[in-house]
């Protein structure tokens, strides 16, 4: 099969074997999405060698167990974390923190920038019939937004800010709006802020300095894609407030931690989330994705696709 191969920062289109794993389902990839993590991986994040890509929609073409035949021919998206099933984390139902976990296209498992991928049936989620592929491919990042609602109390009467105006920030802001909270997106780029308005979001340019105490937020979600994003979040959160970190940037930044201590700020790391609520938000139209898609490319056009993703919003790949 054809697949994009990442090694030492170099991406190439190669012929590789079709994946085959006992107990898993073979999925023909229909469409996949390039996200910020994929871009950071080309710069060295996660030190990954293999087929990248973890946002996808596909059709199940083969199952290795009779009891999984119900998946054959179904259109699916997939949870990207595969645990060992035996460790304490897996037994507690949090395979996302299994020490020996594999992560689709990120850690120890070939991903979705290919004609086929393999996942256990427990990781698959059926796509509603009326949901187009170009919308369903956003399920994984929307699920990451839903994870915040599992971790932090956000709802009516609270003020939340999303720092960033990239693809993930625009999705997460819409997810938070669904909670009933008052949500403001603070962006860096005028056109992106304008795009946020078209999505129905309250959006404005981020301040260059710390906010006045009365203007600070109960919850600040940092999705700037920059290593210095946490320091910006500290400038925006109120005392006793909460900062949620979503950025997985390659690099480090110096940080004054005393404001976290003095203001007793809670800092929460947040990664992958639940797929079913994400599919519901997409199917209901509560999260809009159409304006985020800037281009669709074939695998052979990967250079153009990644160049577009570096400077644009969501770029999709078709196998």
Rosetta blueprint (number, residue, H / E / L):
1 X L
2 X E
3 X E
4 X E
5 X E
6 X E
7 X E
8 X L
9 X L
10 X E
11 X E
12 X E
13 X E
14 X E
15 X E
16 X L
17 X L
18 X L
19 X L
20 X L
21 X L
22 X L
23 X L
24 X E
25 X E
26 X E
27 X E
28 X E
29 X E
30 X E
31 X E
32 X E
33 X E
34 X E
35 X L
36 X H
37 X H
38 X H
39 X H
40 X H
41 X H
42 X H
43 X L
44 X L
45 X H
46 X H
47 X H
48 X L
49 X L
50 X E
51 X L
52 X L
53 X L
54 X L
55 X E
56 X E
57 X E
58 X E
59 X E
60 X E
61 X E
62 X E
63 X E
64 X L
65 X L
66 X H
67 X H
68 X H
69 X H
70 X H
71 X H
72 X L
73 X L
74 X L
75 X E
76 X E
77 X E
78 X E
79 X L
80 X L
81 X E
82 X E
83 X L
84 X L
85 X L
86 X L
87 X L
88 X H
89 X H
90 X H
91 X H
92 X L
93 X L
94 X L
95 X H
96 X H
97 X H
98 X L
99 X L
100 X L
101 X L
102 X E
103 X E
104 X E
105 X L
106 X L
107 X E
108 X E
109 X E
110 X L
111 X L
112 X L
113 X L
114 X E
115 X L
116 X E
117 X E
118 X E
119 X E
120 X E
121 X H
122 X H
123 X H
124 X E
125 X E
126 X E
127 X L
128 X L
129 X L
130 X L
131 X L
132 X L
133 X H
134 X H
135 X H
136 X H
137 X L
138 X L
139 X H
140 X H
141 X H
142 X H
143 X H
144 X H
145 X H
146 X H
147 X H
148 X H
149 X H
150 X H
151 X H
152 X L
153 X L
154 X L
155 X L
156 X L
157 X L
158 X L
159 X E
160 X E
161 X E
162 X E
163 X E
164 X L
165 X L
166 X L
167 X H
168 X H
169 X H
170 X H
171 X H
172 X H
173 X H
174 X H
175 X H
176 X H
177 X H
178 X L
179 X L
180 X L
181 X L
182 X E
183 X E
184 X E
185 X E
186 X E
187 X E
188 X L
189 X L
190 X H
191 X H
192 X H
193 X H
194 X H
195 X H
196 X H
197 X H
198 X H
199 X L
200 X L
201 X L
202 X E
203 X E
204 X E
205 X E
206 X L
207 X L
208 X L
209 X L
210 X L
211 X L
212 X L
213 X H
214 X H
215 X H
216 X L
217 X E
218 X E
219 X E
220 X E
221 X E
222 X E
223 X L
224 X L
225 X L
226 X L
227 X L
228 X L
229 X H
230 X H
231 X H
232 X H
233 X H
234 X H
235 X H
236 X H
237 X E
238 X E
239 X E
240 X E
241 X E
242 X E
243 X E
244 X E
245 X E
246 X L
247 X L
248 X L
249 X L
250 X L
251 X L
252 X L
253 X L
254 X L
255 X L
256 X L
257 X L
258 X H
259 X H
260 X H
261 X H
262 X H
263 X L
264 X L
265 X L
266 X E
267 X E
268 X E
269 X E
270 X L
271 X L
272 X L
273 X L
274 X L
275 X H
276 X H
277 X H
278 X H
279 X H
280 X H
281 X H
282 X H
283 X H
284 X H
285 X L
286 X L
287 X L
288 X L
289 X L
290 X H
291 X H
292 X H
293 X E
294 X E
295 X E
296 X E
297 X E
298 X E
299 X H
300 X H
301 X H
302 X H
303 X H
304 X H
305 X H
306 X H
307 X H
308 X H
309 X H
310 X H
311 X H
312 X L
313 X L
314 X E
315 X E
316 X E
317 X E
318 X E
319 X L
